[in-house]
C-alpha cells in the first residue's frame, strides 16, 4: 500500500515558489516554480502539503526594504 502521508513542501508566501530539496544525486536545492516541482517529482495534488516560508530572494528584498525604507 502506498504511503498516504503528504510530502510537506516549503512555499514562499510572497512569490509562491517552492523549495526543492534536491533528492536526486547531482541536483542542488533550489527555489522553483510549483508546476516544475510537481512535474519533476511526478506528484499528484493529494501527495503534497505546503508549509509557509520565504525564499531567499524575497527574504533579502524584505530585509532591504525594512532596513532602508521604501521611497
trRosetta pair geometry for C-beta under 8 A, 3 or more apart (Angstrom, degrees):
i j d omega theta_ij theta_ji phi_ij phi_ji
6 46 7.1 -124 -94 154 106 49
6 47 5.7 154 -129 179 72 29
6 48 5.6 108 -172 -151 107 4
6 49 4.1 99 109 -19 138 99
7 43 6.9 -87 33 -122 132 143
7 47 6.0 23 10 150 97 82
7 48 5.3 -33 63 -107 88 65
7 49 7.2 174 78 25 37 72
8 48 7.9 133 -97 -163 20 61
8 49 5.1 -31 -102 75 66 97
8 50 7.5 136 -157 -115 62 10
8 51 5.2 50 175 -32 104 115
9 18 4.9 6 156 -163 122 124
9 19 6.7 177 -174 52 75 73
9 37 7.1 110 -151 150 150 152
9 48 5.5 -11 1 -160 122 110
9 49 7.2 155 19 75 74 42
9 50 5.7 -38 71 -107 83 61
9 51 6.8 -178 83 18 31 85
10 18 6.7 140 84 -158 54 65
10 19 4.2 14 65 19 107 124
10 50 7.6 81 -144 -163 13 68
10 51 5.0 -45 -97 73 57 102
10 52 7.9 -10 -150 110 69 12
10 53 3.8 9 -169 5 106 151
11 16 6.3 -3 178 -150 105 49
11 17 7.3 176 -152 89 63 31
11 18 5.0 -32 -99 -97 75 78
11 19 7.7 -133 -73 1 33 78
11 34 7.4 16 -120 -83 114 109
11 50 4.4 -13 1 -158 129 118
11 51 6.9 143 14 60 75 46
11 52 6.8 -45 66 -108 81 37
11 53 6.4 131 57 36 31 90
12 15 4.9 5 102 49 136 81
12 16 6.2 -87 73 -32 85 12
12 17 5.0 25 19 50 123 74
12 18 7.6 -137 3 -76 77 31
12 31 6.6 41 -32 -154 127 132
12 53 6.1 -59 -87 91 45 77
12 54 5.4 64 -136 -139 82 35
12 55 4.1 -37 -80 -16 137 93
12 58 5.5 129 -167 15 128 146
13 16 7.9 22 -151 -73 13 55
13 52 5.3 29 -65 -156 113 95
13 53 7.1 169 -20 63 85 30
13 54 6.2 -44 28 -81 90 74
13 58 7.9 -175 59 131 66 158
14 54 6.5 42 4 -130 108 88
14 55 7.6 -111 53 28 101 91
14 58 4.1 157 54 -144 139 145
14 62 7.6 -155 -54 -53 155 119
15 55 6.2 -47 44 24 121 130
15 57 7.2 11 -8 81 153 116
15 58 5.6 -152 -9 -59 106 126
16 34 6.8 -51 151 -26 92 117
17 31 4.4 73 122 165 132 98
17 32 6.0 161 -167 77 104 14
17 33 5.9 -64 -118 -83 81 40
17 34 7.3 -155 -138 -39 36 69
17 55 5.4 24 66 -56 117 146
18 31 7.1 166 82 -153 24 65
18 32 6.4 -34 64 67 73 68
18 33 7.6 38 21 159 85 13
18 34 5.2 88 -10 -93 120 68
18 37 5.0 -53 72 -16 128 164
18 50 7.5 -100 -110 -120 110 100
19 29 6.9 10 -179 -176 91 99
19 30 7.8 -177 -148 99 55 29
19 31 5.7 -36 -95 -98 62 69
19 53 6.8 -26 -18 82 126 154
19 55 7.3 175 -73 -100 89 83
20 27 7.7 -72 137 152 116 119
20 29 6.5 -178 92 -146 61 53
20 30 5.5 -3 54 60 104 71
20 31 7.5 162 13 -105 79 17
20 32 5.0 9 -12 18 125 121
20 37 5.4 -155 -79 -113 107 102
20 40 7.3 17 -130 74 140 148
21 29 5.4 -19 -147 -111 34 103
22 27 4.1 -170 -150 112 85 86
22 28 5.1 -79 -98 153 154 11
22 29 4.4 -102 -2 -65 117 55
22 30 7.2 88 -58 2 105 74
23 27 7.1 -3 50 69 39 129
23 41 7.8 71 33 -108 130 111
24 27 4.1 65 65 3 96 127
31 55 4.1 56 -116 -130 163 126
31 56 7.0 -159 -16 19 136 84
31 57 7.3 -130 60 8 152 105
32 36 5.0 -98 158 83 118 125
32 37 5.4 143 88 -58 113 92
33 36 4.7 84 66 9 88 107
33 37 7.0 -159 92 -9 43 88
34 37 5.6 -60 -151 36 32 113
34 38 6.2 25 158 -15 69 108
35 38 5.9 -55 -143 39 31 108
35 39 6.1 30 158 -17 65 110
36 39 5.8 -57 -144 40 27 111
36 40 6.0 29 157 -22 64 111
37 40 5.9 -58 -145 36 25 110
37 41 6.3 -4 166 7 63 113
37 43 7.8 -17 129 27 79 128
38 41 6.5 -71 -141 52 24 92
38 42 7.8 84 164 -93 55 8
38 43 4.9 -101 -144 58 72 97
38 45 7.9 3 -133 -76 141 58
38 48 7.3 -85 -99 -23 98 151
39 42 7.3 18 -173 -74 29 49
43 47 4.6 -135 -163 79 95 127
43 48 5.6 69 152 -41 143 111
44 47 4.9 94 57 -2 73 108
45 48 6.6 -75 -156 39 35 98
54 58 5.0 -124 -169 89 93 113
54 59 4.5 117 123 -66 122 92
54 62 7.2 -51 -164 11 150 143
55 58 5.1 84 56 16 81 101
55 59 6.7 -149 91 -7 37 93
56 59 5.6 -56 -139 40 30 113
56 60 6.1 31 160 -19 65 107
57 60 6.0 -56 -148 36 25 108
57 61 6.3 23 155 -16 62 110
58 61 5.6 -55 -144 40 32 112
58 62 6.1 33 156 -20 66 107
59 62 5.9 -54 -146 37 28 110
59 63 6.3 29 154 -20 62 108
60 63 5.7 -55 -146 36 30 113
60 64 6.4 31 155 -18 65 105
61 64 5.8 -54 -148 36 30 110
61 65 6.3 27 155 -16 64 108
62 65 5.8 -57 -147 39 31 110
62 66 6.1 27 156 -16 66 110
63 66 5.8 -58 -143 40 28 108
63 67 6.0 25 158 -19 64 112
64 67 5.8 -58 -142 38 27 109
64 68 6.1 -17 175 19 66 111
65 68 7.0 -73 -129 56 19 80
65 69 7.2 6 -179 -169 54 7
65 70 5.5 12 -156 -65 98 90
66 69 7.9 23 -163 -71 16 39
